[in-house]
Amino acid sequence: MPRRLLWVVVLLLLPFRAQHVVLAPAAWIAPVLLLHLVRTGSGRRTWAALAAAMALAELVTISGGYLPLPLSARLAVAMAAGATWSLPYLADHVARRRSAPARAALAFPAAMASLDLLLARVGPTGAWGSPAHAHVDNLPLLQLVAVTGTPGLSFLTAWSASALCDAWQAGSLRPLRAWLITLCAVSSAGAIRLALADPEPRLAVAAIAPSAAELRVAFEGLSTASLARADEGLRRRWGAAFRPLAQRMVDRSLAAAAAGARLVAWPEGIPVLEEDWADLDAGLSQLARSQAIHLAIAPWRVLRTRQFPWVENRSVLYGPDGSTRWQYSKVHLVPGLETSKMVAGRAAMPVVDSGHGRWTGAICFDFDFPAFVRAAGPVDLLVAPADDWPAIAAIHPRMAVFRAVETGAALLRPASNGRSLITDGLGRIQGEADSRSGDVPVLLTSVPLRGRTTPYSRVGDTFGGLCLLLLGLLLVGDSRSRRAA
């Protein structure tokens, strides 16, 4: 295929491989073509062109409301993403000049897995951009993250590109053998894990959410900073606008309890004024006690203050006796969107023995940081209230599924402005509803009472760390290969 045509194909594929729009075919195909272009091009000049192409693709995907930031900020994000995600291709170029071909073939997958690990650990957006997300619907392959975390799946995907390029250039299928054997072994092991999952005792749970129309009524024209500083009259009018939404959520909680749910969870972001919180808190405690249920909520409490912060974003779990089982403040705030309104919490995720197993919870963006979730220890259920927006409503709940498989815990994720999702610890969806599409606002299903202790929950990012070490060795190379070069 002529190089110009290859570039055209790549540019068409890249928006579907960029870090926020992930399709499985593009995730497999695009790296093969990109790697071939870099390997057969003029080295670093081709890599620079690739970084520019990736930046353009990123700009396309984060436009149109995906990232609600000014154009200048989106340009900066796109350029940073293009430079970052093109680094594994540069690593492949360097390693092939410094290490023997058989070893250099692992440089690209090792670099991709290392980047996956580093961004999730120290990047401001956590796991966003992981190539592993393309495979969330491939349940046998998805089981790999229970052992390695997302770096293992990123390694396997990138290894396919390296092996296929080697086979392309050699005109032989021999370079594919090790990758194909590994892929078959991983898929088979995952299929066996799914097949051998025993039926477990289950717990009835419910995720409830407001409709898009109800949220528009409650939030239209709202500025939390202005409301925090507003006079009593304006705050009373906004309080009157907020209360009907809270009452509908109470009514739906009662309906879910009547249908058998033992745990009812609200999404993130139901608004309440600071001066109205005591009454709502008492009412929800009474609701949990009267229905003998656990009730998890994550309201936005609009403070009455003349200085930042304007909002508290806190998760609360009430027990069947009406007691408060946990209070937790969101630790990871969305840069710009939330850091301008609130202050991040500092505590680890709370863990309680519910009588139905060990539960933990955090809020929305917190679940994009795998190490943070794993630090809660072995648990049986993850409670993950969220508030999305339309452009991320497809991918964001699917990202949370990875935390369920990594930890072996069921996931209960009620969401405003998007899809509520309930899965078991194998990533199998137990229930899903989209509050924007007119779906029923009460999602009722059941989850296993007991989670599965996974290798990842014990050894964490060991695989990613080994990939980082391997990458360093390959980039340094060996003296024989350097002399030959």
ABEGO torsion letter per residue (X at the ends): XBAAAAAAAAAAAAAAABAABBBAAAAAAAAAAAAAAAAABAEAAAAAAAAAAAAAAAAAAABGGABBBBAAAAAAAAAAAAAAAAAAAAAAAAAAAABBAAAAAAAAAAAAAAAAAAAAAABAAEABGBAAAAAAABAAAAAAAAAAEAAAAAAAAAAAAAAAAAAAAAGBAAAAAAAAAAAAAAAAAAAAAAAABBBBBBBBBBBBBBBAAAAAAAABGBBAAAAAABBAAAAAAAAAAAAAAAAAAAAAAAAAAAAGBABBBBBBGBBBBAAAAAAAAAAAAAAAAAAGBBBBBBBBBBBBBABOBABBBBBBBBBAAGBBABBBBBABBBBGAAAAABBBBABBBBBBBAGAEBBBBBBEAAAABAAAAAAAEBBABBBBBBBBBAAAAAAAAAAAAAAAAAAGBBBBBBBBGBBBBBBBAAGBBABBBBAAAGBBABBBBBBBABBBBBAAAAAEAAAAAAAAAAAAAAAAEBAAAAAAX
